[in-house]
Structures are given as C-alpha cells and as structure tokens.
C-alpha cells in the first residue's frame, strides 16, 4: 500500500478518537489523555471546533445514536494510577464553541465504554480498568464490566441525577481492551483482560439477561474479531499481555481458538488497534508506544497462505487509530501520543 501522511494537529498526549455525525456531515473527534482539549475535525483533517479545553482524561468517546452531534465521553482518567475521579459525561452541541457538558455517571477507573443497540433499545456497556488502588501500579483490585439501558432522552442526567449501572462481570484484572463487533446482525462487545477475551451480547429485551462468552483464556490487552484469511470464519487479532509486546492471530479449530501467527518482532507497549477493511482487504492495524514506536498493518496473502506486515510509519507511538473512507480512499487517523501528533494516513 502507498501511504501519504499529513499531520493535522499537535495535541499534548492526544489519545481518544471517535466518528461524529453533526450538522449533516461526518466528522471525527480527538481528545487528550492528560489535561488538554477535545477537538472536532472534518474528514479532510481541518479543525472545526474546540469541544472543551479541559479536564481531559479521555479514554473513549461515542456518539449517542440518532442525535445531531451529541456524544458521551470519559473524563478524568489520566492513568491507571490517577483515575478515581473518572466519569462518563454527556457532550451536547449548542453552537460553535459552545458545548454543554453534563455528568451521566461517576464511575471510578472507567476506561472503555460503548452504546449498543438491539431491537430499538440502547444499552450502555462500561469497563472499569480496576476497582481501587492504594499505591502506584497496585493491581490487587480487579476491574468490572457494567451495563444499563440508556434512555432516549439524556437531558435529565447531571451531577445530582446519574444513570444507575449494574455489574455484568467482575474480577476482570487489567480490564483494558474493547472493540465493538457484529454477530449475526447484533452489536456485541469484545472485552479483553488478564483473565481472557470475552464477548458480551446484549439481551433481546431490557428484561432479558446479557450473554457472556469466553473466546480465549489468555491474557490480552486488546483484540479484534475479523475474517482475515477470507474463509468465512473470523479470526482473533490479539495484543498481549496488558500493555505488552506480542501481536498474534488466532484461528478457530474444533470450536477453540489456536494461535496461527505471531509477529516475529517484539512490539513494546502495544496499544493502537483496528481490524477491518483496508484497501480492499481485511487488515489488522496495530501501533506500539515504545521501542521503534511503529504503526503496522498485517494482511493475509492468499497466494502464499501467510500473513504479511507493512510498516506504515515509525517513531510515532500510536495510542489509538480510527479508520474511515473519504472520496473512495481509505484513511487511518492515528493519535501518535508519544510525540503529541495527530496524523492522517491516506492509503492506496
């Protein structure tokens, strides 16, 4: 693939991203992990607005389905050691430069979350990286996965009236990875932790129970579920362990996933992840934040029946990546956190 890079912003400790449909057009959001801004861009990479100046600590942003630019975001998750005051907020556009920010729910250590829809009902699923800590790198208190039905109208929620959550699964040590994945037309959540990779499936109705499937009993930092080799069954693309250095692909055999590929190099502090279409093929895009700090794209070669890797960029340290198609061309936006750079990569 031919790669054309364009730096669109220099945002300190840039981290989270999300697509946002607003005023009849597609945009994307970029926000900082530390105390800094959240910015709105058009799909050409032009900055259109500043959503907030602070407090930052943004791990995840997700548009509220069916709204004109309203989205949810984490605030005040600055690191695994500084996130007791983390929460999920509601951001609602009023006019250019004027976004109303209200609390949806205080949720210490909330790292990833999403809004899934099934049979017309919206469900919030939220993942806390840990439950408590008393000193730096204290992992004695495993995280949890929470859920709630998300009402159509969020206008009543604020600091004094918050959404009530319930626990779906606890004892999720280093509960870090999240990816939305469709399963037979149903939106589901792929969640990775030290105790494995799990798929969470929302109920058919709010009165029903969530289904939780264990896909892999291996420590993982992040994962995607994509049919890389084109045989009609999806493989697991896995980053492991928590903030680790291994990139691998697992294929289902006799009902269980087995490792069929591992990147021969250590990719220290693996973090950014995308799995899906890229230039007409299914690709596994990964960024790591230490060592060579590369942005990598893995694809399956049908002729040689083997996986190949292309280095898209180096010495950039991606925290997260976002994919979209603009004017028929594939675009990867990467928050290159380690060099405070937001970059767009057009691939052909």
N, C-alpha and C positions, 0 to 999 in steps of 0.2 A: 504494500500500500504506500502511496505517496502521501506524505504528511506535510501540511502547511500550518505553522504555528503563529498565533497572534496573541500578544499579551494585552489583556483588556483592563486590568486593574492591578494595583499593588495594595492589597488589604492585609493588614497585620494579622498573622495567624488565621488566614482565611480557611474555612473548613466546610460548613454545610452548604448544600445547594438543593434547589427544587424547581421544577417547572411551575409556572403560574399563568393561567389564562385570565387576562384582565383587560377590560375595555375592548373586547372583541379580538384581541391578539394574544399569541403565545409569547411569554417572557420567561426569564429564569431569575431566581433569587440566589444571592451569595451572601453568607453571613460568617462572622468571625467566631473562633473558639474562645478567644480572650475578650477583654473589654474593648469592643470596637463595633463598627457599623454593620447593618444589613442593607445590601444594595439590590436594586432592581435593574435588569438589563433587557434590551430587546434581543432577538435571536441573531443579530449581527454583532452583538457584543458592545453596543452603545449603552452607557449608563443612563437610565431614565429617571430614577428617583432614589432617595435615601429613605428607607422604611423606618429605621431607628438609628440613633447614634450610639446607644448603649442600652442594656448592660452586657450584651454579648453572651458568651457561654452557650452557643447554639450548636447542637448536635444534629437536629432534624428539623425540617420544615415540610409541611404537607398542605396542599390546598384543600379547603373544605369543598367537597364535590357539589356542583351546581351553583356555586357562588361566583360573583364577579370580583375575583382577587382576594377574597378572604382566605386566610391560611392559619394553621396552628404552627407553633414553634417551641422548641425548648429554649429556656433562658437559664443562665447562671450555672450551667455545667461547665466548669472551667478545666477540670481534670478529674481523674478518678479520686484524687485526694482533696478536691475542693468542689464538691457538688451537693452538699447537704441542703442548700437552699434552692436546688433546681426545681423548675416548674414547667408546665406547659401553658403557653399564653395564646390568646386569640388576637390576630392582627387583621384589622378591617380598614380598607382604604376609604378615606373621606374625600380627599382631594390631593393634588400633587404636593408632596412634602408633609402631608397630614394623614397619619395612620393612627387609628385608635388601638391601643394595646391594653388588653384586659387579661386577668388570670382566668384560666379554665380550671386548673387544679395544681396545687402544690404537690410535687412528687419527688422527694429527695433521690438523687442519683439517676434520674430518668435520662436515658441515653438515646435510645431509638423509640420511635412510635410510628403508627400509621393509622389511616382510616380505611377500613374495608367495607365494601357494600355487598349485601346479599339479600335478594328478594325485596329490594326497596328500603332496607334498613341499613343505617350506617353504624359501624362498630369502631370504637377507638381501642386499639391494642397498644400497650405501652410497656417498655422494657427498662427496668432499673438495673444498672450495672452491678450494684451491690446494695446492701440494706443498711450498713452502718460502717464506721471505721473510727479508730482511736489514735492512729498514728499513720505516717506515710507508708503507702503500699501495704496497708492492712487488708487482707482478703479473707478474714475469718467470718465475714457476714455475707453469704451468697445473695445474689440478686433475685428478682422475681419478674414475672410477666403478669400484667394487669389488663383488665378489659372493662368496657362499659358501652351501653347503647348511647350513641351520640345524637341528641335531639336535632331536629331540622333547624330550629331557631336557637342560636347561641347567645342571644342578646341579654339573657338574664344572668349569665355567669360573670362573676367578678371575684375579687379577693375575699368577699364575705359570703358568697354563694357559689360553691365549687361543685364540679361534677364528681359524683361518687363512683369510685372504682372498686372492682373486686379482683381477687387474686386468681389467676388461671393456673399458674405453676410457680412453685417456689424452689429453693435450693438450686438456683441457676448461677453457679460460680462463674465469675467473669463473663456475665451475660452481655456480650458485646455486639454480635453480628445480627443484621436484619436485612431481609430482602423480600419484597412482595413478589409472589409467583402465582400464576393462574393454574388451577387444577380443574379440568373439565368445565371451564367457564366460570369457576368460582374463585374469587380473590382470596388468597391464603397468605400466611406469613411464614417465612423461613427464618428461624431464630437459632443462632449459634452461641454456644457457651463451652466451658471446660468439660461439662458432662455430656456433650454431644450436639448434634444438629437435629432440630425438631421442626415439624410443620404444624402450624396452628390453623385450624379450619373453622370459620365462624358457623354458628348454628343456622338452620333453615328459618328459624323464627326466634325472636328475642327470648321466648320461654324455653328454648332448647339449650343443649349443652355444647360447648366447643369440643371439637375433636383434636386430640394431640397425638401426632405420630412421631416416633423416633426413627429418623432416617439413617443416622450414623452415630455409633457410640465411640466417638473420637473427639478429643479436644479440638475446638475450632474457634477462630477469631471472626470469620465471615464465610459465607457460602452463597452460591447461586445454583439454580437448577435449570439447565439448558441442554437441548439436544445438540451437542457439539458435532457428533460424527454423522448425524443425519439418518440414523437408523429407526427413527420414530419413537425412541425412548430417551428420556432426559438423563444426563449425567450431572453429578455434583462437582462444581468447581469450588475448591476449598482453600482457604488461607488458614494456616495453623502454626503453632497454637496461638493463644492470645497475644496479639502484637508480635507474632513470631516471625519465622524466616522461610517457611515452606509454602510452596504453591503446588497443588496436586489436583488431579481429576479422577473421579471415582465413577465406575460404571456398575449398573445393577446386573448381577448374575445370580440366578436361582433365588431371586427375591431379596438379595442383600447386596449392598454396595461394596465393591472391591476396588482398590487403587489400581489404575491402569496407566497413570502418568504422573511423574513428579519432575518439576523443573530442576535441572542439574545444578543450578547455582543457588546459593543462599540469598534470599531477598529480605534483608534485615528490616524489621518493623513493617511487615506487610499491612496494608490498610485500605487503600482505594480499591473498589471492586465494581465491575459491571459485567453482566452476562447477557448476550442477546445479539440481534442482527448488527452487522458492521460490514459495509461494502459487499452486500450480497451473501455473506457467510455468517454463521453463528460464531461469535468470538467471546473470549474471556479476557477482559481488560483488568490489569492489576497495577497498582502503584505501591512502592515501598519508600519509607521515610528516613532510612539510614543507609550507610554504605554508598553505593552508586546512585541511590535515590531515583530509580528509573520508573518510567511508565511503559508497561509491557502489554502486548496483545498476543494472545495464544489462539491459534486456529487449528482445525483438523484438516490434514491433506488427504483427500480421498484417493489419490494415486498411490502414495507411499503408505497409506493407512497408519499415519503417525501424526503426532502433534508438533507444531512449529511455533516459534516465537519471533516476534519482531519488536525491537526497541523503538518506541515512538518518541521518547525524549529521555534525557539523562540529567542527573544532578538537579532534579526539580522537587522531589519529595512530596508526591501527591497524597493528600489526606482523603479526598473523595473525587469521584468522577461522575459526570452527567452526560447522557447521550441523547441527541435528537437529530432529526433530518431537516435540513434547510435547503430549499431550491434543489432538491434531489441529491444533495451531498450529505454524507454522514459527518456529524460534528461531535467531538468529545470536549467537554469543558472540564478542566481539572483545577481544583484548589491546591496549588503547589505550596502547601502550608510552610514548609521548611525554608522557603525563600520569599514568602509573603507575596506570591504571584498568582493571579487568576489568569489562566491561559485557555484559549480556544484552539483546538486542533481539528483542521478540516482534512478528512481522509478520502482519497480517491483510489 
